[in-house]
Amino acid sequence: MSKPQAAAFRHLLLLALCWPLCVGANQVDRTQSELKALKQRLDTLQQEFRKTQTHRKEAVDELRQSEQAISSGVRQLRQLDGERVRTRDELLSLQQQADATAASIRQQQAHLAQALRSAYQRGQGDALKLMLNGADPNQLARDLRYLSHVSRAQHEQIEALRAELAQLAALQQAVSEKSSELSQLQAARESENRQLLSEKRAREQLLSKLSVQIQQQQREISTLKRDERSLTQLVQRLNRVMAQQAAREAARARAAQQAKNAQKSRQAAKSTGGQPRKAVAVNTETPVAFNSGRPFSSLKGSLRLPVAGELMNRFGAPREGGGVSWKGLFIRAGQGAAVKAIAAGQVVFAEWLRGFGNLIIVDHGEGYMSLYSNNESLYKQVGERVQPGDPIAAVGNSGGQPDTGLYFEMRHQSRPVNPLLWVK
């Protein structure tokens, strides 16, 4: 329902409220005719509202697909970063092995060069010279055995040098392959980054459009309900006018008082409707790793909230606009901030859910569960174990949430419990 339509409807309703109080019994038929026209107009507005609700459902479905794609992209990006780190470490190790092999080759070359220089200085034919010198046979045998050992050692040095050279060539080939693999991973990461940024921009445009549409729907619902109540009151007053002409003055007084109260309510709503919500508290501590073999119920009073930020509500307080009360805490925080597990447990749900966006639920045993919703991305999947302080998601505003932050609940046997009773 547009603003001009709503204004026209309220004007018509106000005329219908006031008209029967200032006419005689002979004009009741005319008032009933106006009431019939008013009901027809209300039926038309309700049909328009149902059409708008259908469009809203389609927009929510598009939002779900976009936010699921972003969550998957962030998870793949983290995995790609891990592969790049491992490949870089392997490349560094191979380079160190290649440097050590090259140093060993230089040392082998120096020893071999020294041996060749010594042999050159002694001259060629060492064994033949010893036999022709006429030396003592025993000394000759010892000298010949020494020369044999020297020759064998030189041969082994040459073979070892050849093996080192072959190993160096293999290491250099491995280094080249790892460098190529690292370059491919880097190119893949840059491509993933570009794709993720494109999807985030598209999601932000869709979210902005949907937020405006949701706010308009909420105003239309409130206006329609109020008008329906006013219409019922109008019919009741018309019946009283037709049955009791003598009670017109009392009915006029009651109608005037009701109009005055409605005006005060509208003025109060107008004066407070545009003010931003204020935080009721601020949280600065987040979960850290700790080892505990105790049951989850024994940790009451020693836990920490999953993200640092401003607490925008109190547990059990009524939500804005009336209706249901808060079953958890909304913590306003920066986009992309790490959401940490409050205690050890197992992920039992990690999926997009209407009204909660990207939602992750951790089972801590003994019937206790913690719920983290409206996330930009989910880092964990169903079945994975988490430890206290583990990052399990990134802060966002998925699910149509106008503010960026985390909605956090704790439940025992499916019943909500106050998270503030469990933290320091």
Disulfide bonds with the S-S distance in Angstrom:
none
